[in-house]
Amino acid sequence: MSEAEHVHHQIDYIEIPVTDMDLAKRFYAEAFGWAFTDYAPVYAGIRKQGGGEVGGLRLEESVTPGGPLIILYSADLEASLAAVQGAGGRIVQEIFSFPGGRRFHFEDPSGHELAVWSDR
């Protein structure tokens, strides 16, 4: 990626620590359709639609949940909720409204809390 494709001070890449690489890849692929580039048994890049990467999964012996909340966008919030549940995610906050739209929160298989929102 050239320097011109990067935006100064914009979030450029997110790494998610996971305790089970295969389980994490399966969960995110089933829930959100994510694809991965395996670089090593301990790292998989999260491929961006159209090329490049937006982040990665990093294998760790243990993870500490908490920290920044990663929020994904959805064009169909109810379908995303069903996909997260179908992939084995645990819903920690059902769909609720906020001034910008609606969202829900879930835990991934490693215990990280993420959210999905929609303006629809």
Secondary structure, DSSP 8 states (H G I E B T S, - for coil): --GGGS-TTS---EEEEES-HHHHHHHHHHHH---EEEEETTEEEEE-TTSSEEEEEEE-S-----SS-EEEE-S-HHHHHHHHHHTT-EEEEEEEEETTEEEEEEE-TTS-EEEEEE--
